[in-house]
């Protein structure tokens, strides 16, 4: 049975320094030699520490509730159904970010994991420096996919254009629904959407559930793909982030540049890249129940 590491205890000796700035990691892998190798790699990094280990799915489920961690490195082979396992682990620890390690890159598995909330997906043969870069990006709130996997996501996005016209009902969204959906397509989380449209997160969730029912979509990512593919929110610009001026009055500030903020770069290549970035951000946004 895999050993576990007490919170705050350095497996290579000594005590952890202050947790500020540290990326706390749980390793869930069936192979002890792989876990040991990763621990040695991470020991060379000042900002990454292993706080727990597991070698079975049940141990992993226990670890994510027992240890205070930022990222779970999860071997897909540890579970008979890794997609469902990721869903359950995120239900247990919604604040946790999951990086799934697969034996090889597989298109369907990648798309399924991505849609269920995995924050990063990597091939087991990835170079150590790429894994470290992945962890840092994911810890900063950015999703991570290898180049080939990004292309799969884009192909899935384009594939929505090929669905039969009768696959979903033709409906008209209200102006408020359209505004909220436009924010979703740019990768905004519910909290940011609420701030921009001047409401609460719960109201945003209520609106999105109604939109789900209207369009017949199953989740946030499918909603965004459908709306982007069918030009539902073309020309709709989310309101700027509200700020307070010197008199304490709320005022609008320009949105950040880039795809997630609704910029319009020139060139079809830039548009495709920005759409891919937006789709990645959508998948990492908070999901509705």
C-alpha positions as CSV (number, residue, x, y, z in Angstrom):
1,X,0.0,0.0,0.0
2,X,1.3,3.4,-0.9
3,X,2.6,5.5,2.0
4,X,1.2,8.9,2.7
5,X,3.0,12.1,3.6
6,X,1.7,14.2,6.4
7,X,0.8,17.7,5.6
8,X,3.8,20.0,6.2
9,X,6.3,17.1,6.2
10,X,9.0,17.1,3.4
11,X,9.4,13.5,2.1
12,X,13.1,14.3,1.4
13,X,13.8,15.5,4.9
14,X,13.3,18.8,6.7
15,X,10.2,20.9,7.1
16,X,8.3,22.9,4.5
17,X,8.9,26.6,4.4
18,X,5.9,28.9,4.4
19,X,3.1,27.6,2.1
20,X,2.9,31.0,0.4
21,X,3.8,30.5,-3.2
22,X,4.1,26.8,-3.0
23,X,2.3,24.4,-5.3
24,X,1.1,21.5,-3.2
25,X,0.8,18.3,-5.1
26,X,-0.8,14.9,-4.5
27,X,0.7,12.0,-6.6
28,X,-1.8,9.3,-7.5
29,X,0.0,6.6,-9.6
30,X,0.0,2.8,-9.6
31,X,3.8,2.7,-10.0
32,X,6.0,3.5,-7.0
33,X,9.0,4.1,-9.2
34,X,7.1,6.8,-11.1
35,X,6.0,8.5,-7.9
36,X,9.6,8.4,-6.6
37,X,10.9,9.8,-9.8
38,X,8.5,12.7,-9.7
39,X,9.4,13.4,-6.1
40,X,13.0,13.7,-7.0
41,X,12.2,16.0,-9.9
42,X,10.0,18.2,-7.8
43,X,12.6,18.3,-5.0
44,X,14.7,20.4,-7.3
45,X,12.0,23.1,-7.6
46,X,11.6,25.7,-4.9
47,X,7.8,26.1,-5.6
48,X,6.6,22.5,-5.8
49,X,6.1,20.1,-2.9
50,X,4.5,16.7,-2.7
51,X,2.1,16.5,0.3
52,X,0.4,13.2,-0.3
53,X,0.6,10.0,-2.4
54,X,-1.8,7.2,-3.5
55,X,-1.6,4.1,-5.6
56,X,-5.2,3.1,-5.8
57,X,-8.4,5.0,-6.6
58,X,-9.8,4.5,-3.0
59,X,-6.5,5.9,-1.6
60,X,-6.8,8.8,-4.0
61,X,-10.3,9.6,-2.9
62,X,-9.1,9.6,0.7
63,X,-6.1,11.7,-0.1
64,X,-8.0,14.6,-1.8
65,X,-10.1,15.0,1.3
66,X,-7.3,14.5,3.9
67,X,-4.5,16.6,2.4
68,X,-4.6,20.3,1.6
69,X,-3.3,20.4,-2.0
70,X,-3.5,22.6,-5.1
71,X,-3.0,19.9,-7.8
72,X,-3.7,16.2,-8.1
73,X,-1.5,14.4,-10.6
74,X,-3.7,11.5,-11.5
75,X,-2.7,8.5,-13.6
76,X,-5.6,7.5,-15.8
77,X,-4.9,3.8,-15.4
78,X,-5.5,4.0,-11.6
79,X,-9.3,3.9,-12.3
80,X,-11.3,1.6,-14.6
81,X,-13.2,4.7,-15.8
82,X,-10.9,7.7,-15.4
83,X,-13.5,10.1,-16.7
84,X,-16.0,9.2,-14.0
85,X,-13.2,9.2,-11.5
86,X,-12.2,12.7,-12.3
87,X,-15.9,13.8,-12.0
88,X,-16.2,12.2,-8.5
89,X,-12.8,13.6,-7.3
90,X,-13.8,17.1,-8.3
91,X,-17.1,16.6,-6.5
92,X,-15.2,15.6,-3.4
93,X,-12.6,18.5,-3.7
94,X,-14.0,21.2,-6.0
95,X,-11.1,23.5,-5.2
96,X,-8.6,20.9,-6.5
97,X,-7.1,21.1,-10.0
98,X,-6.5,17.8,-11.7
99,X,-3.7,17.0,-14.1
100,X,-4.3,13.6,-15.7
101,X,-1.4,11.5,-17.0
102,X,-2.3,9.1,-19.8
103,X,-0.2,6.2,-21.3
104,X,-0.5,7.9,-24.7
105,X,-2.4,10.8,-26.2
106,X,-6.0,9.5,-27.0
107,X,-8.4,11.9,-28.7
108,X,-11.7,10.6,-27.2
109,X,-10.3,10.2,-23.7
110,X,-8.7,13.7,-23.9
111,X,-12.0,15.3,-25.0
112,X,-14.0,13.4,-22.3
113,X,-11.6,14.3,-19.5
114,X,-11.5,17.9,-20.7
115,X,-15.2,18.2,-20.7
116,X,-15.5,16.7,-17.2
117,X,-13.2,19.3,-15.7
118,X,-9.6,18.0,-15.9
119,X,-7.4,21.1,-15.8
120,X,-4.4,19.4,-17.6
121,X,-3.8,16.3,-19.7
122,X,-0.4,15.0,-20.4
123,X,1.2,11.9,-22.0
124,X,3.2,9.8,-19.5
125,X,6.3,10.2,-21.7
126,X,6.3,14.0,-21.4
127,X,9.6,15.7,-20.5
128,X,10.1,16.7,-16.8
129,X,10.4,20.4,-17.7
130,X,7.1,20.3,-19.6
131,X,5.3,18.7,-16.6
132,X,6.7,21.4,-14.3
133,X,5.6,24.1,-16.7
134,X,2.1,22.4,-16.8
135,X,1.9,22.4,-13.0
136,X,2.8,26.1,-12.8
137,X,0.3,27.1,-15.5
138,X,-2.5,25.0,-13.9
139,X,-1.8,26.4,-10.5
140,X,-2.1,29.9,-11.9
141,X,-5.6,29.0,-13.1
142,X,-4.8,28.2,-16.8
143,X,-5.7,24.9,-18.4
144,X,-3.0,22.8,-20.1
145,X,-3.2,20.6,-23.2
146,X,-0.4,19.4,-25.5
147,X,-0.5,20.8,-29.0
148,X,-2.1,17.8,-30.6
149,X,-4.8,17.8,-28.0
150,X,-5.6,21.5,-28.6
151,X,-6.2,20.6,-32.3
152,X,-8.6,17.9,-31.2
153,X,-10.5,20.5,-29.1
154,X,-10.7,22.8,-32.2
155,X,-11.8,19.9,-34.4
156,X,-14.6,19.1,-31.8
157,X,-15.6,22.8,-31.9
158,X,-15.8,22.8,-35.7
159,X,-17.7,19.5,-35.6
160,X,-20.6,21.2,-33.9
161,X,-21.3,22.9,-37.3
162,X,-22.0,19.5,-38.8
163,X,-24.8,18.5,-36.4
164,X,-28.3,18.1,-38.1
165,X,-30.3,21.2,-37.9
166,X,-33.0,19.4,-36.0
167,X,-30.6,18.2,-33.3
168,X,-31.5,21.2,-31.1
169,X,-34.5,23.4,-30.9
170,X,-34.4,26.8,-32.6
171,X,-35.0,29.3,-29.8
172,X,-34.6,33.0,-29.2
173,X,-32.5,34.0,-26.2
174,X,-33.5,37.1,-24.2
175,X,-31.0,40.1,-24.2
176,X,-29.9,39.2,-20.7
177,X,-29.4,35.5,-21.6
178,X,-27.4,36.5,-24.7
179,X,-25.2,38.8,-22.6
180,X,-24.4,36.1,-20.1
181,X,-23.8,33.5,-22.7
182,X,-21.4,35.9,-24.5
183,X,-19.4,36.1,-21.3
184,X,-19.3,32.3,-21.1
185,X,-18.0,32.0,-24.6
186,X,-15.0,34.1,-23.6
187,X,-14.1,31.9,-20.7
188,X,-15.4,34.0,-17.8
189,X,-16.4,32.3,-14.5
190,X,-19.7,33.0,-12.9
191,X,-18.3,35.4,-10.4
192,X,-16.8,37.6,-13.1
193,X,-20.0,37.4,-15.2
194,X,-22.0,38.5,-12.2
195,X,-19.8,41.5,-11.6
196,X,-20.0,42.5,-15.2
197,X,-23.7,42.3,-15.6
198,X,-24.5,43.6,-12.1
199,X,-26.1,40.6,-10.5
200,X,-25.2,37.7,-8.3
201,X,-23.6,34.3,-9.0
202,X,-26.8,32.5,-8.2
203,X,-28.7,34.6,-10.7
204,X,-26.1,33.8,-13.3
205,X,-26.5,30.1,-12.6
206,X,-30.2,30.3,-12.8
207,X,-30.0,32.0,-16.2
208,X,-27.6,29.5,-17.5
209,X,-29.8,26.6,-16.5
210,X,-32.6,28.1,-18.4
211,X,-30.4,28.5,-21.4
212,X,-29.2,24.9,-21.1
213,X,-32.9,23.8,-21.2
214,X,-33.7,26.1,-24.2
215,X,-30.8,24.9,-26.3
216,X,-30.7,21.3,-25.2
217,X,-27.1,21.4,-24.2
218,X,-25.6,19.4,-21.4
219,X,-22.9,21.6,-19.9
220,X,-21.0,24.9,-20.1
221,X,-18.5,23.8,-22.7
222,X,-21.2,22.4,-25.1
223,X,-23.2,25.7,-24.6
224,X,-20.1,27.7,-25.6
225,X,-19.3,25.5,-28.6
226,X,-22.9,25.6,-29.8
227,X,-23.2,29.4,-29.5
228,X,-19.8,30.0,-31.2
229,X,-20.6,27.6,-34.0
230,X,-24.0,29.1,-34.7
231,X,-23.0,32.7,-34.2
232,X,-25.5,33.2,-31.4
233,X,-23.5,35.9,-29.7
234,X,-21.8,37.5,-32.7
235,X,-21.4,41.2,-32.1
236,X,-22.4,41.0,-28.5
237,X,-19.8,42.6,-26.2
238,X,-19.8,41.9,-22.5
239,X,-19.8,45.1,-20.3
240,X,-16.5,46.2,-18.9
241,X,-15.3,45.3,-15.5
242,X,-16.8,47.8,-13.0
243,X,-14.3,49.8,-11.0
244,X,-14.5,52.6,-8.5
245,X,-13.3,56.1,-9.4
246,X,-11.8,58.5,-6.9
247,X,-15.3,59.6,-5.8
248,X,-16.2,56.0,-5.0
249,X,-18.6,55.7,-7.9
250,X,-18.6,52.6,-10.1
251,X,-17.3,53.1,-13.6
252,X,-16.5,50.9,-16.5
253,X,-12.9,49.8,-17.2
254,X,-11.7,48.3,-20.5
255,X,-11.6,44.6,-20.6
256,X,-8.2,42.9,-20.7
257,X,-6.8,42.3,-24.2
258,X,-6.8,38.8,-25.7
259,X,-9.4,36.3,-26.7
260,X,-10.9,35.8,-23.2
261,X,-11.6,39.5,-23.1
262,X,-13.2,39.7,-26.4
263,X,-10.5,41.3,-28.5
264,X,-10.7,40.9,-32.3
265,X,-7.3,40.0,-33.6
266,X,-6.8,40.2,-37.4
267,X,-6.3,37.1,-39.5
268,X,-8.0,33.7,-39.5
269,X,-5.1,32.0,-37.8
270,X,-5.2,34.4,-34.8
271,X,-9.0,34.0,-34.6
272,X,-8.6,30.2,-34.5
273,X,-5.9,30.4,-31.8
274,X,-8.0,32.8,-29.7
275,X,-11.0,30.6,-30.0
276,X,-8.9,27.6,-28.8
277,X,-7.7,29.7,-25.9
278,X,-11.2,30.7,-25.1
279,X,-12.4,27.1,-25.2
280,X,-9.6,26.1,-22.9
281,X,-10.6,28.8,-20.5
282,X,-14.3,27.7,-20.7
283,X,-13.4,24.2,-19.6
284,X,-11.5,25.5,-16.5
285,X,-14.3,27.8,-15.5
286,X,-16.6,26.8,-12.6
287,X,-19.2,24.3,-13.6
288,X,-23.0,24.2,-12.8
289,X,-24.6,21.4,-11.0
